[in-house]
């Protein structure tokens, strides 16, 4: 849990920091990174800088808006969970109306930027992603079913599709494979977190899989999804849209991920679940980076 520093900034800087915290910067960084990779992969050469910059900023703004709206909806849940109780929405430092206004402002600015400077397709896809995450996942699915992460993962898997659409004004099969990779990555990523935060989720009342079906069932599901993920991650190579650099990287990174999932099934510990969660972020970042390297240095 984050603790307050004795030298906290005051006044406008503190308020700005509170609003910034609502945007979940680390999560949004990974979202924007995957979107930018989609932009670069969509063309043989370097993408046009103008739509690249405006698409990046627009997607970042809408993703940040969705994160802030999530904090608003889940402020009571966040308040009872050690991992999230520090958020300004959970502590009551920021009220509901300012958070709602902040989210609407970011979303509106992002959509306007995408519509005017990129293309309407990217704007509508990004807005659909906002609705999918902020409303369908956060409001409807998360409190209703232990499969919330699986179904809601569709919204989290959209960034490379948004990046691809921003550069080409289309959604190609290659972009959908990138979507599928992130879609299959999401369950083992979040379930490894949920495993070592089970008591937090139990207190919150959310029907996360470790709470409703137990630890071993969750670990088995995480392993099965990791197997599927490793297989699907080789599809770009099988379809000849990626070369040996990517294929070797996918096998290596997937092998390590499988190792974590297998060990987690055999001998659970919170430390191992935490290590798998952290590696899952490294895995996705390096996998997409390998795609980018392979795209410009094919073998």
N, C-alpha and C positions, 0 to 999 in steps of 0.2 A: 504494500500500500504506500502511496506517495504521502510524504509528510510536508508540512508547511515549513519553509525556510524562515529563519529569523530575520533575513535581509530581503524579504519579499518587496518587490516594487509596489508603489502606491499610486493612486490616482489613475489617470488615463492608461498608463502602461500596464497596470494590474488588470484593468478592465479589458484591455486588448488581449492580454495573455489568457484571460478567462474565456473569451470568445474563441480565441485560437485553439484552446484545449478542446472545445466542443467539436472541432473539425477532425479530430482523431488523426493528427498529422502523419503518424507512422503508417497507418492503414492506407491513407490517401496517397502517400508516396508510392506505395507498391501498386496501387491502382493506376496512377498516372504513368509509372514506369512501364507497366504492361501495355498501356494505351500507346505510349511512344514507340515501343518495340513494334506494335502493330502498324504504326505509321511507316516505319523504316522498311518493314518486311513487305509492304504492299506494292513496292515499286522496285525495278531492277537497280536503279541508281539512287542518288540522294533525293529525298523528297523536297518539294518546294518549301522554302523556309516560312513563308507567310502563313499558309494554312496550318503548318506544323506548330508554329508558335501559338496562334489563336486557338487551335484545337486543344492544345495542351492546357492552356489557361482556362478555356471553357469547361473542359472535362474536370479539371481540378476544382473549379468553383462549384459545379453541380455535385460532385462527389463530396465536397466539404459540406454542402447544404444538406445532403442526405445524412451525413454523419451527425450534424447538429440536430436534425429532426429526430434521429434515432435517440439521441441523448434526452430530448424533450419527452418522447413517448415513454422511455424507460427510466425516468428519473427516480421513481420509487423503487424499482428493481435495483438500479445502480446503487442506491443508498444502503442496501443491506448486503451488498457484495464487496468483499475486501478489495478486489481488483479495480472496482470502479467507484467506490464511495468518495473518492477525492474530487470527482468531476464537479465543476461549478453548478451544473444542473441538479446533481444529487445532494449537494450541501445546501442548496437554496440561495447561493450567492447570486445567481442569475435567475430571474423569474421566467415564467412560461412565455409571456408576451414578447420580451426582448429576444428570447431564443427563437421563437416562431418567426419574428420579423427578420432576424439575422439569417435564418435558413431561407426564407422567401427571397430576401435580397440577393443572396449568393446564387440561388437557383435561377432567379430572373436574369441576373447579369450574365451568368454562364450560358443560358439558353439564347439570349439575345446575341451574344458574341458568336456562338456556333451558327446561328441562323444567318447572320449578316456576313460574317467573315469566312465561314467554312462552307456548309451546305445544309439545307433543311433535313436531309436524311440523318445526318449525324446529330442534329438537334433533337429530332424525334426519338431516335434510338437512345440518346443520353437521357432524355426526359422519361422514357419508358423504364430505363434502368433505375432512375430516381424513384419512380412509383413502385417498381418491383422491390427495391430494398426498403424504402422508408415506410411504405404502406403495406404491401402484400406480405413481405417477410416480417417486418418489425411489429406491425399491428395485428395481422391475421394469423400468420403461420407460427411465429416463435412461441406464443403462449398456448398454441393449440395442439401441436403434434411433435413427437420426438424426431420426426423426419424434417423438421424445420430447416436444418442446415443443408440437407440434400436438395430440397425443393428451392429454398431461397438462394442456393448457390448459383442459380442461373443468373441472378443480377450481378453477383460478384464476378462472374466469368465473362462479362460483357466488355471490359476495357479494350482488349486487342481488337474486337469487332468495331468498337467506336473509332479507334485509331485507323483501322483499315478503311472504314467508310469515310473518314475525314479526308483521306488522300485520294480515294478512287470514286467516291459517291456510289459505291456498290458494296455488297456483302458477298464475298466469294467463299467457295468450299475451304480454301486454306484458312480463311479467317474463322470459319466455324470449327475447324480442328483446334485452333488456339483456344477457342471458347470451351471446347470439350475437355481440353487438358486442365484448364483452371476449374471447370465444373467438377471433375473427378478428384482434383487436388483438395478441394474445399473440405469434404468430410473428414479425411484423416488429419488435416490441419486443425480444424476446430475441435474434433473429438479428442485429440491429444491434449488440448487445453482444458476441455471439459472434464477429462479424467482426473487431473490434479486439482481441479476447482469444483469437484462434485458437491462438496458441502455448501459452497457458495450458491450453486445453482439450486440445490435442494431448499435452502433458505429463501431463495427468490421466488420459488414456486414455478419456475420454468420447467417444462417437461423435456429436459435434455436427455439424450440417450443413456448416459451413465446413471441417471436418476431413475428413469423408467424401466430400463432393461438390465441394469447392472454393469459392472466393470468388464467382466470377461466377454460378454456379448458385444460391447462397444469396441473392445480391442480386436475381436474377430472381424467386425465390420470394417474397422480402420485398416486391417491387413488386406482384406479383400478389395477394398477401394484402391489401396496402394498398388496391388497387383494389376488392376485394371488401368490405373494411371500410368504405370510403367509401360504397359503394352501400347496404350494409346499415344504415349509420348513419342513412339517410334513411327507414327503414321506420317509425319512430314517427310521423313526419310523414305518410307515405303512408297509415297506418292511422288517422289523425286522433286519435292519442293525444298528439300534440305539435303546436305551432303554428309560426308563421313565425320567431319568435325562435330556436327550436331548429333549424329547417331551415337558416336563414342561417348559424348558428354551425357546424352540421355540415358545410356546404359549404366554409366558410372554413377551418376546422380541418383537414378532410380534404384540401383543396387544398394546404395547406402540407405535410402529411404525404406526399402524393403527390409533391410537389416534392423533398422529401428523398430518397424512395425512387428517383425517376427519376435524380436527380443521382448517387446512390450507385451505380446500375447503370452509368451512363456513365463516371464518373471516380472510382474508389474512392480514399479516403484514410481513415486511422484517425480523423482529426479530424472528417471528415464522418459516419462511422459513429457516433462518440461524440455528435455533435450530434443525429443522428437518434434515438439511444437516449434522450437527455435530452428531446427534444421529444415523444417518444412518451408519456412520463409526463405532460407538460404537456397533451398532446392529450386523454388520457383524463380527466384531472381537469377540464379546461375543458368537455369535451363533456357530462359528467354534471352539472356546475354549470349549463350552459346548459339542460339538461332541467329542473332544479329551478326556475330563473328562469322558464322558459316555462310550467311547471306552475302557478305562482301569478300570472303576468302574461301570460296567453295573448293572442295577436294573431290 
